[in-house]
């Protein structure tokens, strides 16, 4: 059967020459005939540049979109999007209400995922790889590097495709033409086969000396590196061995195989100077969020302050960068985080993603001696955190004698809690535009001033208190802190780039594979490396496999909170016939102010409540995968004669 351009967006006879960096801006503006590209060095480089500058090299930052939120985060159990009650047509609202189909799916609409754009990137890589060996290139080192970059970009595009669409993504590694018989390419592969293809492309880049481990000049920003190859191998071998994808014993990637891949990737990153971000460069700013004596770390040298600084900073491109943890960052800036995900007091837009009570429950209590953490205790039982599937009845850890849910529920928590979450009675010194009358003291505060403000999230507060529908107010009793500088307020914009891959994830990937493969002590040692960076005491390393996996999953959630891997984890830890219904009732903490006691200390009641009176409807079995867009699915079915779609869609 001869068909034209069945399911790939492509360029066939022309290519637009656009630029994403000075280093790759090699051609004049306009359009040229395809056959002339490979005869000119600058045009060959410009074709590669067109791959880099395409929309399939996505911007993933949590604050990228003014009129929606980062949908994978909003769909996870970490967060609730305050927009969902305001505009039902927005992506998070559609997900929560179960309004989705193969022609209208919130993840496909959100800008995070695009089947057509990613396959356009794949095709451009295939075209480039077909011609690069015979193309006119003035320096052979450029030919070698450009070729390796095309392999690695193709690996990245396929990684994004299988991350959401799974093995329904056809594997195409040749430069197709309009007149080709596409039936030869429309062959279903296993998830393992797709991951092995990604790994092979990454290995091609790793074998090329011209590809650097780190970008050291701003003119080459966002070019791919060997470190990215290691990160892709790590994440997708982990995913291939996970229950959702390791369904057939003959085709599945084993945990031991994934462990060996991860172990090698992590070792290579360490050998090439990648390390966790441990030292705060600006302690005068980032120590200030340790307020009210609730966090007892040493001033100026605390790792938690460094973590907060890390998420509010951009990787510099130089030989000795300020940040040696980030492997690949967003190519676009995060935008004005305060405007999009700020604290609800602002008078002009929204608070965006607000942390759930389930996420807050994950932060352990810590027993300190001076500034040293001696012991820590989970707040809830890690194996069974709730006694009911609606999460209103927490199963508190009986060994935790520190947690005080009546008078001090947020004291002495894992320092990462204070990095991530704005909670009731936080104090923020920042620029505030609005005028305010403190309902407790009657004091009037003027606007357009830098001042210290206590963030009251109790329902009686008219400025930052919990609210069921206002865009500027939290739905959950909490606000997001992780991406806000401590002094950030209503006069602050943002140019910080988000972290797409970072070393902490690779360490946790390796730990998970190690534990599942039976290397339990090695896995727990890696988990404890992450805890040590956060100032947390080590877990025991002599555990059963089931115990170690509980600790690993808990640590992964805390460390990677409000990043876009949590939805992946929720999905990949299920079997193909499973679902995510345990996550369908995210909850809030409704706080009521009862007045002050004799010493002037506020008194509250704390009540767990559902954010709304119906569950999220995006956690049934079919939501384990994203559907192929309907138009592409129909073309594939016409081409092959059988259905080509993920289950349930």
Rosetta blueprint (number, residue, H / E / L):
1 X L
2 X L
3 X L
4 X L
5 X L
6 X L
7 X L
8 X L
9 X L
10 X L
11 X L
12 X L
13 X L
14 X E
15 X E
16 X E
17 X L
18 X L
19 X L
20 X L
21 X L
22 X H
23 X H
24 X H
25 X L
26 X L
27 X L
28 X L
29 X L
30 X L
31 X E
32 X E
33 X E
34 X H
35 X H
36 X H
37 X H
38 X L
39 X L
40 X L
41 X H
42 X H
43 X H
44 X H
45 X H
46 X H
47 X H
48 X H
49 X H
50 X H
51 X H
52 X H
53 X H
54 X L
55 X L
56 X L
57 X L
58 X L
59 X L
60 X L
61 X L
62 X L
63 X L
64 X L
65 X L
66 X L
67 X L
68 X L
69 X L
70 X L
71 X H
72 X H
73 X H
74 X H
75 X H
76 X L
77 X L
78 X L
79 X E
80 X E
81 X E
82 X H
83 X H
84 X H
85 X H
86 X L
87 X L
88 X L
89 X L
90 X L
91 X H
92 X H
93 X H
94 X H
95 X H
96 X H
97 X L
98 X L
99 X L
100 X L
101 X E
102 X L
103 X L
104 X E
105 X L
106 X H
107 X H
108 X H
109 X H
110 X L
111 X L
112 X L
113 X L
114 X L
115 X H
116 X H
117 X H
118 X H
119 X H
120 X H
121 X H
122 X H
123 X H
124 X H
125 X H
126 X H
127 X H
128 X H
129 X H
130 X H
131 X H
132 X L
133 X L
134 X L
135 X L
136 X L
137 X L
138 X L
139 X L
140 X H
141 X H
142 X H
143 X H
144 X H
145 X H
146 X H
147 X H
148 X H
149 X H
150 X H
151 X H
152 X H
153 X H
154 X H
155 X H
156 X H
157 X H
158 X H
159 X H
160 X H
161 X H
162 X H
163 X H
164 X H
165 X H
166 X H
167 X H
168 X H
169 X L
170 X L
171 X L
172 X L
173 X L
174 X L
175 X L
176 X L
177 X L
178 X L
179 X L
180 X L
181 X L
182 X H
183 X H
184 X H
185 X L
186 X L
187 X L
188 X L
189 X L
190 X L
191 X H
192 X H
193 X H
194 X H
195 X H
196 X H
197 X H
198 X H
199 X H
200 X H
201 X H
202 X H
203 X H
204 X H
205 X H
206 X H
207 X L
208 X L
209 X L
210 X L
211 X L
212 X L
213 X L
214 X L
215 X L
216 X L
217 X L
218 X H
219 X H
220 X H
221 X L
222 X L
223 X L
224 X L
225 X L
226 X H
227 X H
228 X H
229 X H
230 X H
231 X H
232 X H
233 X H
234 X H
235 X H
236 X H
237 X H
238 X H
239 X H
240 X H
241 X H
242 X L
243 X L
244 X L
245 X L
246 X L
247 X L
248 X L
249 X L
250 X L
251 X L
252 X L
253 X L
254 X L
255 X H
256 X H
257 X H
258 X H
259 X H
260 X H
261 X H
262 X H
263 X H
264 X H
265 X H
266 X H
267 X H
268 X H
269 X H
270 X H
271 X H
272 X L
273 X L
274 X L
275 X L
276 X L
277 X L
278 X L
279 X L
280 X L
281 X L
282 X L
283 X H
284 X H
285 X H
286 X H
287 X L
288 X L
289 X L
290 X L
291 X L
292 X L
293 X L
294 X L
295 X L
296 X L
297 X L
298 X L
299 X L
300 X L
301 X L
302 X L
303 X H
304 X H
305 X H
306 X H
307 X H
308 X H
309 X H
310 X H
311 X H
312 X L
313 X L
314 X L
315 X L
316 X L
317 X L
318 X L
319 X L
320 X L
321 X L
322 X L
323 X L
324 X L
325 X L
326 X E
327 X E
328 X E
329 X E
330 X E
331 X E
332 X E
333 X E
334 X L
335 X L
336 X L
337 X H
338 X H
339 X H
340 X H
341 X H
342 X L
343 X L
344 X L
345 X L
346 X L
347 X L
348 X L
349 X L
350 X L
351 X L
352 X L
353 X E
354 X E
355 X E
356 X L
357 X H
358 X H
359 X H
360 X H
361 X H
362 X L
363 X L
364 X L
365 X E
366 X E
367 X E
368 X E
369 X E
370 X L
371 X L
372 X E
373 X E
374 X E
375 X E
376 X E
377 X E
378 X L
379 X L
380 X E
381 X L
382 X L
383 X L
384 X L
385 X L
386 X E
387 X L
388 X L
389 X L
390 X L
391 X L
392 X L
393 X L
394 X E
395 X L
396 X E
397 X L
398 X L
399 X L
400 X L
401 X L
402 X L
403 X L
404 X E
405 X L
406 X L
407 X L
408 X E
409 X L
410 X L
411 X L
412 X L
413 X E
414 X L
415 X H
416 X H
417 X H
418 X H
419 X H
420 X H
421 X E
422 X E
423 X L
424 X L
425 X L
426 X E
427 X E
428 X E
429 X E
430 X E
431 X E
432 X E
433 X L
434 X L
435 X L
436 X E
437 X E
438 X L
439 X L
440 X L
441 X L
442 X L
443 X L
444 X E
445 X E
446 X L
447 X L
448 X L
449 X E
450 X E
451 X E
452 X E
453 X E
454 X E
455 X E
456 X L
457 X L
458 X L
459 X L
460 X L
461 X L
462 X L
463 X L
464 X L
465 X L
466 X L
467 X L
468 X L
469 X L
470 X L
471 X L
472 X L
473 X L
474 X L
475 X L
476 X L
477 X L
478 X L
479 X E
480 X E
481 X L
482 X L
483 X L
484 X L
485 X L
486 X L
487 X L
488 X L
489 X L
490 X L
491 X L
492 X L
493 X L
494 X L
495 X L
496 X L
497 X E
498 X E
499 X E
500 X E
501 X E
502 X E
503 X H
504 X H
505 X H
506 X H
507 X H
508 X H
509 X H
510 X H
511 X H
512 X H
513 X H
514 X H
515 X H
516 X H
517 X L
518 X L
519 X L
520 X H
521 X H
522 X H
523 X H
524 X H
525 X H
526 X H
527 X H
528 X H
529 X H
530 X H
531 X H
532 X H
533 X H
534 X L
535 X L
536 X L
537 X L
538 X L
539 X L
540 X L
541 X L
542 X L
543 X L
544 X L
545 X H
546 X H
547 X H
548 X H
549 X H
550 X H
551 X H
552 X H
553 X H
554 X H
555 X H
556 X H
557 X H
558 X H
559 X H
560 X L
561 X L
562 X L
563 X L
564 X L
565 X L
566 X H
567 X H
568 X H
569 X H
570 X H
571 X H
572 X H
573 X L
574 X L
575 X L
576 X L
577 X L
578 X L
579 X L
580 X L
581 X H
582 X H
583 X H
584 X L
585 X L
586 X L
587 X E
588 X E
589 X E
590 X E
591 X E
592 X E
593 X E
594 X E
595 X E
596 X E
597 X L
598 X L
599 X L
600 X L
601 X L
602 X E
603 X E
604 X E
605 X E
606 X E
607 X E
608 X E
609 X E
610 X E
611 X L
612 X L
613 X L
614 X L
615 X L
616 X L
617 X L
618 X L
619 X L
620 X L
621 X H
622 X H
623 X H
624 X H
625 X L
626 X L
627 X L
628 X L
629 X L
630 X H
631 X H
632 X H
633 X H
634 X H
635 X H
636 X H
637 X H
638 X H
639 X H
640 X H
641 X L
642 X L
643 X L
644 X L
645 X L
646 X L
647 X L
648 X L
649 X L
